[in-house]
Amino acid sequence: MDVKAPGLLHAWVKTTRGQWLCCLSFDIPIGNGKGFLRLEQQWCPAEAATPVA
C-alpha cells in the first residue's frame, strides 16, 4: 500500500527473530474512491507506522 492514512497505535511486539511489529487500526480508501476499508487491530511491520508531530 502506498497511501498514508491516520490511525491508532494499540501495541508493539518484538518477534523471536528480533523484528518489531505494531498493532494498528486505520481506514484505507477503496479503489473506486467512494469509501474506506476499516482495518481494526491489524498487525503490521514497524516500518508501516510513523509518528505524527
N, CA, C and O atoms as a MOPAC input file, in Angstrom:
PM7 MOZYME 1SCF
protein

 N      0.85200 1    -1.16700 1     0.00000 1
 C      0.00000 1     0.00000 1     0.00000 1
 C      0.89700 1     1.22800 1     0.00000 1
 O      1.87500 1     1.28400 1     0.74600 1
 N      0.58000 1     2.18500 1    -0.80900 1
 C      1.40200 1     3.38600 1    -0.89300 1
 C      0.65800 1     4.64100 1    -0.44700 1
 O      1.03400 1     5.75400 1    -0.81600 1
 N     -0.39200 1     4.46200 1     0.34500 1
 C     -1.18500 1     5.58600 1     0.84100 1
 C     -0.91100 1     5.75000 1     2.33100 1
 O     -0.90300 1     4.76900 1     3.07600 1
 N     -0.68800 1     6.98800 1     2.76700 1
 C     -0.56400 1     7.24800 1     4.19600 1
 C     -1.94200 1     7.54200 1     4.74800 1
 O     -2.68900 1     8.34600 1     4.19100 1
 N     -2.27400 1     6.88600 1     5.84900 1
 C     -3.58600 1     7.06500 1     6.46500 1
 C     -3.40800 1     7.25000 1     7.96500 1
 O     -2.61400 1     6.53800 1     8.57900 1
 N     -4.12200 1     8.18100 1     8.56200 1
 C     -4.04000 1     8.32200 1    10.01300 1
 C     -4.65600 1     7.10500 1    10.69300 1
 O     -5.56500 1     6.47100 1    10.15700 1
 N     -4.15600 1     6.79600 1    11.85800 1
 C     -4.67800 1     5.63000 1    12.56100 1
 C     -4.34000 1     5.67600 1    14.03800 1
 O     -3.87100 1     6.68700 1    14.56100 1
 N     -4.59200 1     4.55600 1    14.69200 1
 C     -4.39400 1     4.43400 1    16.12900 1
 C     -3.44400 1     3.27700 1    16.40300 1
 O     -3.64600 1     2.16500 1    15.91500 1
 N     -2.41100 1     3.54800 1    17.18500 1
 C     -1.45700 1     2.52000 1    17.58300 1
 C     -1.94000 1     1.87900 1    18.87700 1
 O     -2.19600 1     2.57000 1    19.86300 1
 N     -2.06200 1     0.55000 1    18.86900 1
 C     -2.52300 1    -0.17600 1    20.05600 1
 C     -1.37200 1    -0.81500 1    20.83000 1
 O     -1.38000 1    -0.81700 1    22.06100 1
 N     -0.37400 1    -1.36200 1    20.11300 1
 C      0.68200 1    -2.10800 1    20.80400 1
 C      1.89100 1    -2.30400 1    19.90700 1
 O      1.81100 1    -2.18700 1    18.68400 1
 N      3.01200 1    -2.60500 1    20.54600 1
 C      4.24600 1    -3.00900 1    19.87300 1
 C      4.61800 1    -4.38400 1    20.40100 1
 O      4.40300 1    -4.67400 1    21.57800 1
 N      5.17200 1    -5.23400 1    19.54800 1
 C      5.73100 1    -6.51600 1    19.99800 1
 C      7.02000 1    -6.77800 1    19.23100 1
 O      7.17900 1    -6.34100 1    18.09100 1
 N      7.92700 1    -7.49000 1    19.86600 1
 C      9.16800 1    -7.89800 1    19.22500 1
 C      9.09000 1    -9.40000 1    18.97800 1
 O      8.81500 1   -10.17500 1    19.89300 1
 N      9.33400 1    -9.80300 1    17.73400 1
 C      9.24500 1   -11.22300 1    17.38900 1
 C     10.48300 1   -11.96400 1    17.88900 1
 O     11.46500 1   -11.34800 1    18.30200 1
 N     10.42100 1   -13.28400 1    17.84600 1
 C     11.56400 1   -14.09600 1    18.26500 1
 C     12.75800 1   -13.91400 1    17.34000 1
 O     13.88200 1   -14.26400 1    17.69900 1
 N     12.52300 1   -13.37200 1    16.16000 1
 C     13.61300 1   -13.08600 1    15.21500 1
 C     14.15200 1   -11.66400 1    15.36200 1
 O     15.01300 1   -11.24200 1    14.59100 1
 N     13.64700 1   -10.92900 1    16.34800 1
 C     14.14800 1    -9.58400 1    16.60900 1
 C     13.48000 1    -8.48600 1    15.81200 1
 O     13.90500 1    -7.33300 1    15.88200 1
 N     12.44300 1    -8.81100 1    15.05400 1
 C     11.73300 1    -7.79500 1    14.27600 1
 C     10.61100 1    -7.20000 1    15.12200 1
 O     10.03500 1    -7.87100 1    15.97800 1
 N     10.31400 1    -5.92700 1    14.86500 1
 C      9.23400 1    -5.24700 1    15.57900 1
 C      7.97300 1    -5.22300 1    14.72900 1
 O      8.02900 1    -4.98900 1    13.52200 1
 N      6.82700 1    -5.46900 1    15.37700 1
 C      5.50700 1    -5.35900 1    14.75500 1
 C      4.69600 1    -4.35900 1    15.55900 1
 O      4.91700 1    -4.18600 1    16.75800 1
 N      3.75400 1    -3.69900 1    14.89200 1
 C      2.84900 1    -2.79900 1    15.59300 1
 C      1.41400 1    -3.20100 1    15.26300 1
 O      1.11800 1    -3.67200 1    14.16500 1
 N      0.54700 1    -3.00700 1    16.22900 1
 C     -0.87200 1    -3.29700 1    16.06300 1
 C     -1.57900 1    -1.95900 1    15.82000 1
 O     -1.58400 1    -1.08600 1    16.68800 1
 N     -2.17400 1    -1.80800 1    14.63800 1
 C     -2.76900 1    -0.54100 1    14.21900 1
 C     -4.22900 1    -0.70500 1    13.83100 1
 O     -4.64200 1    -1.77600 1    13.38700 1
 N     -4.99900 1     0.34300 1    13.99600 1
 C     -6.34800 1     0.44500 1    13.43400 1
 C     -6.35400 1     1.68300 1    12.54100 1
 O     -5.89800 1     2.75100 1    12.94700 1
 N     -6.87600 1     1.53300 1    11.32000 1
 C     -6.88300 1     2.64600 1    10.38100 1
 C     -7.86700 1     2.36700 1     9.25000 1
 O     -8.30000 1     1.23200 1     9.05200 1
 N     -8.21400 1     3.41900 1     8.51200 1
 C     -9.09100 1     3.32000 1     7.34200 1
 C     -8.25200 1     3.58200 1     6.10500 1
 O     -7.45000 1     4.51600 1     6.07700 1
 N     -8.43700 1     2.75400 1     5.07800 1
 C     -7.75200 1     2.99900 1     3.80600 1
 C     -8.80200 1     3.19500 1     2.71600 1
 O     -9.83400 1     2.52500 1     2.72500 1
 N     -8.54900 1     4.10800 1     1.77900 1
 C     -9.51900 1     4.35000 1     0.70900 1
 C     -9.61000 1     3.14300 1    -0.22500 1
 O     -8.60200 1     2.50600 1    -0.53100 1
 N    -10.82700 1     2.83600 1    -0.67400 1
 C    -11.00300 1     1.73200 1    -1.62300 1
 C    -10.81300 1     2.26000 1    -3.04500 1
 O    -10.82800 1     3.46900 1    -3.27400 1
 N    -10.63800 1     1.35600 1    -3.97900 1
 C    -10.26400 1     1.70200 1    -5.34200 1
 C    -11.19500 1     2.62200 1    -6.09400 1
 O    -10.74000 1     3.37500 1    -6.95400 1
 N    -12.50400 1     2.58800 1    -5.79700 1
 C    -13.43200 1     3.42400 1    -6.55200 1
 C    -13.53700 1     4.83900 1    -6.00100 1
 O    -14.26500 1     5.66800 1    -6.54700 1
 N    -12.80900 1     5.12100 1    -4.91300 1
 C    -12.81300 1     6.46400 1    -4.34500 1
 C    -14.09100 1     6.85100 1    -3.62400 1
 O    -14.28300 1     8.02200 1    -3.29700 1
 N    -14.97500 1     5.88200 1    -3.36900 1
 C    -16.26900 1     6.20000 1    -2.75200 1
 C    -16.41700 1     5.67700 1    -1.32900 1
 O    -17.52400 1     5.64800 1    -0.79100 1
 N    -15.32900 1     5.27000 1    -0.72600 1
 C    -15.44400 1     4.76600 1     0.63200 1
 C    -14.09800 1     4.32800 1     1.18700 1
 O    -13.04700 1     4.56600 1     0.59300 1
 N    -14.16200 1     3.68500 1     2.33700 1
 C    -12.97000 1     3.25800 1     3.03700 1
 C    -13.12900 1     1.83100 1     3.53200 1
 O    -14.23900 1     1.36000 1     3.77900 1
 N    -12.00700 1     1.15800 1     3.67100 1
 C    -11.95100 1    -0.15500 1     4.29400 1
 C    -11.36600 1     0.04900 1     5.68100 1
 O    -10.24300 1     0.53500 1     5.81800 1
 N    -12.11500 1    -0.31800 1     6.70300 1
 C    -11.65800 1    -0.14200 1     8.08300 1
 C    -10.91300 1    -1.40000 1     8.52100 1
 O    -11.44800 1    -2.50800 1     8.46500 1
 N     -9.67900 1    -1.21000 1     8.95500 1
 C     -8.87700 1    -2.30200 1     9.49300 1
 C     -8.73300 1    -2.07000 1    10.98800 1
 O     -8.25300 1    -1.02100 1    11.41700 1
 N     -9.14500 1    -3.03900 1    11.77100 1
 C     -9.11000 1    -2.94200 1    13.23300 1
 C     -8.04500 1    -3.88300 1    13.77600 1
 O     -8.06000 1    -5.08000 1    13.48800 1
 N     -7.14100 1    -3.35100 1    14.54600 1
 C     -6.08100 1    -4.09400 1    15.20600 1
 C     -5.34900 1    -5.02800 1    14.24700 1
 O     -5.25600 1    -6.23600 1    14.46500 1
 N     -4.84300 1    -4.43500 1    13.19700 1
 C     -4.08500 1    -5.13200 1    12.15800 1
 C     -2.60600 1    -5.12400 1    12.53000 1
 O     -2.04100 1    -4.06200 1    12.79000 1
 N     -1.96900 1    -6.30700 1    12.55700 1
 C     -0.53200 1    -6.37500 1    12.83000 1
 C      0.22700 1    -6.02200 1    11.56600 1
 O     -0.03500 1    -6.58100 1    10.50100 1
 N      1.16900 1    -5.09600 1    11.67900 1
 C      1.93500 1    -4.57600 1    10.54700 1
 C      3.40700 1    -4.50200 1    10.93200 1
 O      3.73400 1    -4.44900 1    12.11800 1
 N      4.30800 1    -4.49700 1     9.93000 1
 C      5.71200 1    -4.25600 1    10.24800 1
 C      5.87700 1    -2.86000 1    10.85500 1
 O      5.13800 1    -1.94000 1    10.50400 1
 N      6.82000 1    -2.70400 1    11.74300 1
 C      7.02000 1    -1.42300 1    12.41800 1
 C      7.23600 1    -0.27600 1    11.45200 1
 O      6.86600 1     0.85900 1    11.75200 1
 N      7.83000 1    -0.54900 1    10.28800 1
 C      8.07800 1     0.49500 1     9.30500 1
 C      6.78300 1     1.10800 1     8.76000 1
 O      6.81500 1     2.18600 1     8.16600 1
 N      5.65400 1     0.43600 1     8.95600 1
 C      4.37100 1     0.94000 1     8.46800 1
 C      3.85100 1     2.09100 1     9.31900 1
 O      2.95000 1     2.81400 1     8.89300 1
 N      4.40200 1     2.26900 1    10.50600 1
 C      3.91300 1     3.32500 1    11.41900 1
 C      4.93800 1     4.44800 1    11.48600 1
 O      6.13800 1     4.21200 1    11.62800 1
 N      4.43900 1     5.66700 1    11.38200 1
 C      5.27900 1     6.84300 1    11.57200 1
 C      4.57200 1     7.78600 1    12.54100 1
 O      3.35100 1     7.93500 1    12.48400 1
 N      5.32800 1     8.41600 1    13.42100 1
 C      4.69500 1     9.31500 1    14.39900 1
 C      4.16000 1    10.57900 1    13.72600 1
 O      4.65500 1    11.01700 1    12.68700 1
 N      3.14700 1    11.13700 1    14.34800 1
 C      2.56700 1    12.39300 1    13.87900 1
 C      3.04200 1    13.48700 1    14.81900 1
 O      2.98000 1    13.35100 1    16.04100 1
 N      3.50400 1    14.54400 1    14.24000 1
 C      4.02000 1    15.65500 1    15.08100 1
 C      2.90400 1    16.53400 1    15.57000 1
 O      3.15100 1    17.50700 1    16.28300 1

